[in-house]
Amino acid sequence: MGTDTNERQTTKAAFVQLNRYELELQNSELRQSKDALETVLENYTELYDFAPVGYCTLDREGTIRRVNLIGAILLGESCEKLKDLNLSLFISDDCEPGFNEMLATAFDYPQQKAHCEVVIHPKGLRSPTPVHIVAIASATSDECLVVILDITERKRLEAEILAENVKLDLRLARERADELQALNKQLVQESQFRKGLETRLLDSQRRLRNLSAHLQSVREEERKSIAREIHDELGQLLASIQFGVSLLASEYSDQQTLVAKTSEMKIVIGEGIKTVQRISSKLRPAMLDVLGLPDALEWQSQEFQKRTGISCKISVFLFEDNVDTDVATALFRIFQESLTNVQRHSKATTVEAQLVQRRRNYTLSVRDNGRGITVKEIASPLSIGLIGIRERAFIIGGCAKIFGAPEQGTTLLVRVPLKPKEDHYVR
């Protein structure tokens, strides 16, 4: 009995001793874990408190739960006084909506970064400070870690860069302005030079047109003089010869051979007289000076129809018949040249013309039913006839226009004043 009791006591003592060893071992492990945790906490606290940027922990309302030393310095208060204050109290009014929106975004999307740039007004003597805030909300609690970065230096550098860019832009603008001014000066000089050239060109053109007008006037006078001499002198001479041959035939009517020869001579002389009349008419139609422009145009129309077989009709509507000599000559020659162009180029079968007197001018229109003149032909420097028509109209102060359409004929429209303009060259 005694032996069993001693064994139980011995076993109990051994068990107690074993428990004590286990407790001491657990206590040692706990102390080591505590020391490690304290070390980690101390390291975390040091990293948190002495980080080179501001840290603070906020709840959903923006209330500060914890803040590190740099954060406290940026906000201008001690860490203890900042606790339970709302961070928005330190943010400028115009930046507060952006901050609140960023905080709401951070809590709506945990573990994701939300950003904003605001200006904080720290308490004390510090001036307003621009900062960049980054917020990351926790997925397990209603708190978020906020990082506050002082961007004063960055803003200063940005301002300096902006100022330098403005200076650069101003310098470039001044250089560009100088270039433009120099270019403008050059353009002004070139414009003045071109104006001088244009003035000289217009003067030269005016001289050439005056010369052309003078030459045409001289040519018309020469044609008139030659036509008169041919018609009066040569025509009278041939008429006298024809009369003498007739007398000779009557005196020697009994000599059949001589009568036959004189008859042949009369025929030849008659053809000569017709030739003289035709040449004289071509040089200067007598009816233009005697009967006037309407009859001369009608005669020219009939002569053209006889010579070419192309139907030609002209209608004349004038208030008075005494057309100015220079205007009448110009209109008659233009009509002649237009009919020549129809004969040579149009392949037309009919021509319709009209001369109308209006209040201040005459309008002559000539239209054919030919192939139709092309734009290239109208503008061609080789279209001498068209150039001559334009020049004749221009010389007396008028103008001429030519229109054409494929297979629809060509129309010439000429408008000239009732009296030639003496100053029509100056335009």
C-alpha positions as CSV (number, residue, x, y, z in Angstrom):
1,M,0.0,0.0,0.0
2,G,2.8,2.3,1.0
3,T,4.7,1.4,-2.1
4,D,1.8,2.3,-4.4
5,T,1.4,5.6,-2.8
6,N,5.1,6.4,-3.2
7,E,4.9,5.5,-6.9
8,R,1.9,7.7,-7.5
9,Q,3.6,10.6,-5.8
10,T,6.7,10.1,-7.8
11,T,4.7,9.9,-11.0
12,K,2.8,13.0,-10.1
13,A,5.9,14.9,-9.3
14,A,7.4,13.9,-12.7
15,F,4.3,15.0,-14.5
16,V,4.3,18.4,-12.7
17,Q,8.0,18.8,-13.6
18,L,7.2,18.0,-17.2
19,N,4.4,20.5,-17.3
20,R,6.6,23.1,-15.8
21,Y,9.2,22.5,-18.5
22,E,6.5,22.8,-21.2
23,L,5.2,26.0,-19.7
24,E,8.7,27.4,-19.5
25,L,9.3,26.4,-23.2
26,Q,6.0,28.0,-24.3
27,N,6.7,31.1,-22.3
28,S,10.1,31.3,-24.0
29,E,8.5,31.0,-27.4
30,L,5.9,33.6,-26.5
31,R,8.6,36.0,-25.3
32,Q,10.5,35.4,-28.6
33,S,7.4,36.0,-30.6
34,K,6.6,39.1,-28.6
35,D,10.1,40.4,-29.1
36,A,9.8,39.7,-32.9
37,L,6.5,41.4,-33.1
38,E,7.7,44.3,-31.1
39,T,10.7,44.5,-33.4
40,V,8.5,44.4,-36.5
41,L,6.1,46.9,-35.0
42,E,9.0,49.1,-34.0
43,N,10.4,48.8,-37.6
44,Y,7.0,49.5,-39.0
45,T,6.5,52.4,-36.7
46,E,9.9,53.8,-37.7
47,L,9.1,53.3,-41.4
48,Y,5.6,54.8,-41.0
49,D,6.6,57.7,-38.8
50,F,10.0,58.6,-40.4
51,A,9.0,57.9,-44.0
52,P,10.1,60.7,-46.5
53,V,6.5,61.2,-47.5
54,G,3.4,62.0,-45.5
55,Y,1.3,59.0,-44.4
56,C,-2.1,59.1,-42.7
57,T,-5.0,56.7,-42.2
58,L,-8.5,57.9,-42.9
59,D,-12.0,56.5,-42.4
60,R,-14.8,56.9,-44.9
61,E,-15.6,60.4,-43.7
62,G,-12.0,61.5,-44.2
63,T,-11.3,61.6,-40.4
64,I,-7.6,61.2,-39.6
65,R,-7.0,58.0,-37.5
66,R,-3.3,58.1,-37.6
67,V,-0.6,60.3,-39.2
68,N,3.2,60.1,-39.4
69,L,5.7,62.8,-38.7
70,I,6.1,64.1,-42.3
71,G,2.3,64.2,-42.6
72,A,2.0,66.2,-39.4
73,I,4.7,68.6,-40.6
74,L,2.9,69.1,-43.9
75,L,-0.4,69.8,-42.1
76,G,1.3,72.0,-39.5
77,E,0.1,70.2,-36.3
78,S,1.4,67.5,-34.0
79,C,0.3,63.9,-34.6
80,E,-1.8,63.8,-31.4
81,K,-3.7,67.0,-32.3
82,L,-4.4,65.8,-35.8
83,K,-6.1,62.6,-34.7
84,D,-9.9,62.7,-35.1
85,L,-9.7,65.9,-37.3
86,N,-11.0,65.7,-40.9
87,L,-8.3,66.0,-43.5
88,S,-10.6,68.2,-45.6
89,L,-10.2,71.0,-43.0
90,F,-6.7,71.5,-44.4
91,I,-7.6,71.5,-48.1
92,S,-8.4,74.6,-50.0
93,D,-12.1,75.1,-50.8
94,D,-11.7,74.9,-54.5
95,C,-9.8,71.6,-54.2
96,E,-12.2,70.0,-51.7
97,P,-14.7,68.5,-54.3
98,G,-11.8,66.8,-56.1
99,F,-10.5,65.3,-52.8
100,N,-13.9,64.0,-51.7
101,E,-14.4,62.4,-55.1
102,M,-11.0,60.7,-54.9
103,L,-11.8,59.4,-51.4
104,A,-15.1,58.0,-52.5
105,T,-13.5,56.3,-55.5
106,A,-10.8,54.7,-53.2
107,F,-13.5,53.2,-50.9
108,D,-15.6,52.1,-53.9
109,Y,-12.7,50.3,-55.5
110,P,-10.5,48.8,-52.6
111,Q,-6.9,47.9,-53.3
112,Q,-6.9,50.3,-56.2
113,K,-5.1,53.6,-56.3
114,A,-7.0,56.9,-56.5
115,H,-5.2,60.2,-57.2
116,C,-5.7,63.9,-56.9
117,E,-3.7,67.1,-56.6
118,V,-4.8,69.6,-54.1
119,V,-3.5,72.6,-52.2
120,I,-3.3,72.3,-48.4
121,H,-3.3,75.1,-45.9
122,P,-1.2,74.0,-43.0
123,K,-1.7,75.7,-39.6
124,G,1.1,77.9,-38.4
125,L,3.4,80.0,-40.6
126,R,3.7,77.7,-43.6
127,S,2.4,78.9,-46.9
128,P,-0.2,76.9,-48.9
129,T,1.5,73.8,-50.2
130,P,0.6,71.9,-53.4
131,V,0.5,68.1,-52.8
132,H,-0.2,65.0,-54.7
133,I,-2.5,62.5,-52.7
134,V,-2.7,58.8,-53.4
135,A,-5.3,56.7,-51.5
136,I,-5.6,52.9,-51.2
137,A,-8.6,51.6,-49.2
138,S,-8.4,48.3,-47.3
139,A,-10.5,45.4,-48.4
140,T,-11.1,44.2,-44.8
141,S,-11.7,47.5,-42.9
142,D,-13.3,50.9,-43.4
143,E,-10.0,52.6,-43.5
144,C,-7.6,53.7,-46.3
145,L,-4.0,54.6,-46.3
146,V,-3.3,58.1,-47.8
147,V,0.1,59.1,-49.1
148,I,0.8,62.9,-49.2
149,L,3.6,64.0,-51.5
150,D,4.9,67.6,-51.4
151,I,5.1,68.7,-55.1
152,T,6.2,72.2,-54.4
153,E,9.5,71.7,-56.1
154,R,7.8,70.0,-59.1
155,K,5.4,72.9,-59.4
156,R,8.3,75.3,-59.2
157,L,10.1,73.5,-61.9
158,E,7.0,73.3,-64.0
159,A,6.5,77.1,-63.5
160,E,10.1,77.7,-64.5
161,I,9.7,75.4,-67.6
162,L,6.5,77.2,-68.5
163,A,8.2,80.6,-68.0
164,E,11.1,79.4,-70.2
165,N,8.7,78.1,-72.8
166,V,6.9,81.5,-72.7
167,K,10.2,83.3,-73.2
168,L,11.1,80.9,-76.0
169,D,7.7,81.4,-77.6
170,L,8.2,85.2,-77.3
171,R,11.7,85.0,-78.8
172,L,10.4,82.7,-81.6
173,A,7.5,85.1,-82.1
174,R,9.8,88.1,-82.3
175,E,12.1,86.2,-84.7
176,R,9.1,85.2,-86.8
177,A,7.7,88.7,-86.7
178,D,11.1,90.0,-87.9
179,E,11.1,87.4,-90.7
180,L,7.6,88.4,-91.6
181,Q,8.4,92.0,-91.5
182,A,11.4,91.5,-93.8
183,L,9.3,89.3,-96.1
184,N,6.5,91.9,-96.1
185,K,9.1,94.6,-97.0
186,Q,10.4,92.4,-99.8
187,L,6.8,91.7,-101.0
188,V,6.1,95.5,-100.9
189,Q,9.2,96.1,-103.0
190,E,8.2,93.3,-105.4
191,S,4.7,94.6,-105.6
192,Q,5.9,98.1,-106.4
193,F,8.3,96.6,-109.0
194,R,5.4,94.6,-110.5
195,K,3.2,97.7,-110.5
196,G,5.9,99.6,-112.4
197,L,6.1,96.7,-114.9
198,E,2.3,96.6,-115.1
199,T,2.2,100.4,-115.7
200,R,4.9,100.1,-118.4
201,L,3.1,97.1,-119.9
202,L,-0.2,98.9,-120.0
203,D,1.5,101.9,-121.5
204,S,3.1,99.7,-124.1
205,Q,-0.2,98.0,-124.8
206,R,-1.9,101.3,-125.1
207,R,0.7,102.4,-127.6
208,L,0.3,99.2,-129.6
209,R,-3.4,99.6,-129.7
210,N,-3.2,103.2,-130.7
211,L,-0.8,102.1,-133.4
212,S,-3.1,99.3,-134.5
213,A,-6.0,101.7,-134.6
214,H,-4.0,104.2,-136.6
215,L,-2.9,101.5,-139.0
216,Q,-6.4,100.3,-139.5
217,S,-7.6,103.8,-140.1
218,V,-4.8,104.4,-142.6
219,R,-5.5,101.1,-144.3
220,E,-9.2,102.0,-144.6
221,E,-8.3,105.3,-146.1
222,E,-5.9,103.7,-148.5
223,R,-8.5,101.1,-149.4
224,K,-11.1,103.9,-150.0
225,S,-8.6,105.9,-152.1
226,I,-7.5,102.9,-154.2
227,A,-11.1,101.7,-154.6
228,R,-12.1,105.2,-155.8
229,E,-9.1,105.4,-158.2
230,I,-9.8,101.9,-159.6
231,H,-13.5,102.6,-159.9
232,D,-13.3,106.2,-161.2
233,E,-10.2,106.2,-163.3
234,L,-9.7,102.6,-164.4
235,G,-13.5,102.0,-164.7
236,Q,-13.9,105.2,-166.8
237,L,-11.0,104.2,-168.9
238,L,-12.5,100.8,-169.6
239,A,-15.9,102.3,-170.2
240,S,-14.3,104.7,-172.8
241,I,-12.5,101.8,-174.5
242,Q,-15.8,99.9,-174.6
243,F,-17.6,102.9,-176.1
244,G,-14.8,103.4,-178.7
245,V,-15.0,99.7,-179.7
246,S,-18.8,100.1,-180.1
247,L,-18.3,103.1,-182.4
248,L,-15.7,101.2,-184.3
249,A,-18.1,98.3,-184.8
250,S,-20.8,100.6,-186.0
251,E,-18.6,102.4,-188.5
252,Y,-17.2,99.1,-190.0
253,S,-20.4,97.1,-189.7
254,D,-19.9,95.8,-193.3
255,Q,-16.8,94.1,-192.3
256,Q,-17.9,90.9,-190.6
257,T,-14.5,89.9,-189.3
258,L,-13.9,93.2,-187.7
259,V,-17.4,93.2,-186.2
260,A,-16.7,89.8,-184.7
261,K,-13.4,90.9,-183.2
262,T,-14.9,94.0,-181.7
263,S,-17.8,92.0,-180.2
264,E,-15.2,89.8,-178.5
265,M,-13.3,92.8,-177.3
266,K,-16.5,94.3,-175.9
267,I,-17.1,91.1,-173.9
268,V,-13.6,91.1,-172.5
269,I,-13.8,94.8,-171.7
270,G,-17.2,94.1,-169.9
271,E,-15.6,91.4,-167.8
272,G,-12.8,93.8,-167.0
273,I,-15.3,96.4,-165.8
274,K,-16.9,93.8,-163.6
275,T,-13.6,92.8,-162.2
276,V,-12.7,96.4,-161.5
277,Q,-16.1,96.8,-159.7
278,R,-15.5,93.6,-157.7
279,I,-12.0,94.6,-156.6
280,S,-13.2,98.1,-155.7
281,S,-16.1,96.6,-153.7
282,K,-13.7,94.3,-151.8
283,L,-11.4,97.2,-151.0
284,R,-14.2,99.5,-149.9
285,P,-17.9,99.0,-150.7
286,A,-19.1,102.3,-152.2
287,M,-22.5,101.8,-150.7
288,L,-21.0,101.9,-147.2
289,D,-20.1,105.5,-147.8
290,V,-23.0,106.4,-150.1
291,L,-26.1,104.3,-148.8
292,G,-24.9,103.6,-145.3
293,L,-24.3,100.6,-143.0
294,P,-27.6,98.7,-143.3
295,D,-27.4,98.5,-147.1
296,A,-23.8,97.6,-147.0
297,L,-24.5,94.7,-144.6
298,E,-27.4,93.5,-146.7
299,W,-25.2,93.7,-149.8
300,Q,-22.4,91.8,-148.1
301,S,-24.9,89.1,-146.9
302,Q,-26.1,88.6,-150.5
303,E,-22.6,88.5,-151.9
304,F,-21.6,85.9,-149.3
305,Q,-24.6,83.7,-150.2
306,K,-23.9,84.0,-153.9
307,R,-20.2,83.2,-153.5
308,T,-20.5,80.3,-151.0
309,G,-24.0,78.9,-151.4
310,I,-24.5,79.3,-147.6
311,S,-27.9,80.8,-146.7
312,C,-27.2,84.2,-145.0
313,K,-29.9,86.6,-143.6
314,I,-29.4,89.8,-141.7
315,S,-31.9,91.9,-139.9
316,V,-31.2,95.6,-139.1
317,F,-33.1,97.6,-136.5
318,L,-31.8,101.2,-136.2
319,F,-33.4,104.3,-134.8
320,E,-31.4,106.5,-137.2
321,D,-29.3,105.8,-140.3
322,N,-26.5,108.2,-139.8
323,V,-24.1,105.7,-138.0
324,D,-20.7,107.2,-137.1
325,T,-18.2,106.5,-139.8
326,D,-15.6,104.7,-137.6
327,V,-18.3,102.6,-135.9
328,A,-19.9,101.7,-139.2
329,T,-16.5,100.7,-140.7
330,A,-15.7,98.6,-137.6
331,L,-19.1,96.8,-137.7
332,F,-18.9,96.2,-141.4
333,R,-15.4,94.7,-141.2
334,I,-16.4,92.6,-138.2
335,F,-19.3,91.2,-140.1
336,Q,-17.0,90.5,-143.1
337,E,-14.5,88.7,-140.9
338,S,-17.2,86.6,-139.1
339,L,-18.6,85.4,-142.5
340,T,-15.0,84.5,-143.6
341,N,-14.6,82.4,-140.5
342,V,-18.0,80.7,-141.2
343,Q,-16.9,79.9,-144.7
344,R,-13.4,78.5,-143.6
345,H,-14.1,76.7,-140.4
346,S,-17.8,76.2,-139.4
347,K,-19.1,73.7,-142.1
348,A,-22.4,75.6,-141.6
349,T,-25.4,75.7,-144.1
350,T,-27.1,78.8,-142.7
351,V,-26.1,82.1,-141.0
352,E,-28.4,84.5,-139.2
353,A,-27.2,88.0,-138.2
354,Q,-28.9,90.9,-136.5
355,L,-27.8,94.5,-135.8
356,V,-29.8,96.3,-133.2
357,Q,-29.4,99.9,-131.9
358,R,-30.1,100.3,-128.2
359,R,-30.0,103.3,-126.0
360,R,-26.2,103.6,-125.8
361,N,-24.8,101.0,-128.1
362,Y,-25.1,98.8,-131.2
363,T,-25.3,95.0,-130.8
364,L,-24.3,92.8,-133.7
365,S,-24.9,89.1,-133.4
366,V,-23.9,86.4,-136.0
367,R,-24.9,82.8,-135.5
368,D,-24.3,79.8,-137.6
369,N,-25.5,76.2,-137.4
370,G,-22.0,74.6,-137.9
371,R,-19.9,72.3,-135.8
372,G,-19.4,74.8,-133.0
373,I,-16.1,76.5,-132.0
374,T,-14.2,75.0,-129.1
375,V,-12.8,76.8,-126.1
376,K,-9.3,76.0,-127.2
377,E,-9.9,77.6,-130.6
378,I,-11.4,80.7,-128.9
379,A,-8.3,81.2,-126.7
380,S,-5.8,80.2,-129.4
381,P,-3.2,82.9,-130.3
382,L,-3.4,81.5,-133.8
383,S,-7.0,82.5,-134.3
384,I,-6.1,85.7,-136.1
385,G,-9.6,86.4,-137.3
386,L,-11.1,86.3,-133.8
387,I,-8.2,88.5,-132.5
388,G,-8.9,91.0,-135.3
389,I,-12.6,91.0,-134.4
390,R,-11.8,91.7,-130.7
391,E,-9.3,94.4,-131.6
392,R,-11.7,96.2,-134.0
393,A,-14.4,96.2,-131.3
394,F,-11.9,97.2,-128.5
395,I,-10.4,100.1,-130.6
396,I,-13.8,102.0,-130.6
397,G,-14.6,101.1,-127.0
398,G,-16.6,98.0,-127.4
399,C,-16.2,94.3,-126.8
400,A,-16.7,91.0,-128.6
401,K,-17.6,87.5,-127.2
402,I,-17.6,84.2,-128.9
403,F,-19.7,81.2,-127.8
404,G,-19.8,77.7,-129.2
405,A,-21.2,74.2,-128.5
406,P,-20.5,70.9,-130.3
407,E,-22.8,70.5,-133.3
408,Q,-24.9,73.4,-132.2
409,G,-23.1,76.2,-134.0
410,T,-21.1,79.3,-133.0
411,T,-22.4,82.7,-131.9
412,L,-20.5,86.0,-132.2
413,L,-21.8,88.8,-130.0
414,V,-20.4,92.3,-130.5
415,R,-21.4,95.4,-128.5
416,V,-20.0,98.8,-129.5
417,P,-20.9,102.4,-128.4
418,L,-22.9,104.8,-130.6
419,K,-19.8,107.0,-130.8
420,P,-16.2,105.8,-130.4
421,K,-14.7,106.4,-127.0
422,E,-11.6,108.5,-127.0
423,D,-10.4,107.3,-123.6
424,H,-11.4,103.6,-123.9
425,Y,-7.8,102.4,-123.7
426,V,-7.5,103.5,-120.0
427,R,-9.2,100.6,-118.1
